């Protein structure tokens, strides 16, 4: 089954990527690299995709209200948490994904199965 992992962090705790020290950036990236290596080593796990995302100030939000599309700049909702990136894994079980996700930095991680609707 495929699983989607959405990575969110408390903006006040970590601050924007550009404002972090090089040491802090290296420490966080090392955890992402370790996660990738652990995925490669795990039996039955395939790393499908993963990307870092621009911060909420770079977002464009499209909403449909009464059948009309509206476009606004900025994140979907005002929140202290910022979406930082995502991963998609093919894995034999949720338990395997949860164990692998523990390697990542201290994000709030929303893990969801990817539904096969085709």
GIKA-V267179 format. One line per field, one symbol per residue. ss: DSSP state (a for helix, b for strand, c for the rest). burial: 1 if it has 16 or more other ideal C-beta (glycine too) atoms within 10 Angstrom, else 0. A space follows every 50 residues. Layout:
ss = ???
burial = ???
//
This chain:
ss = cbbbbbbbbbaaaaccaaaccaaaaaaaaaaaaaaaaaaaaccccbbbbb bbcccaaacbbbbbbccbbbbbbcccccccbbbbbbbbbbcccaaaaaaa accccccbbbbbbccccc
burial = 01111111100001000000000000010001001001100100101001 00000100000000000000000010000011111110101000011001 100110101000000000
//
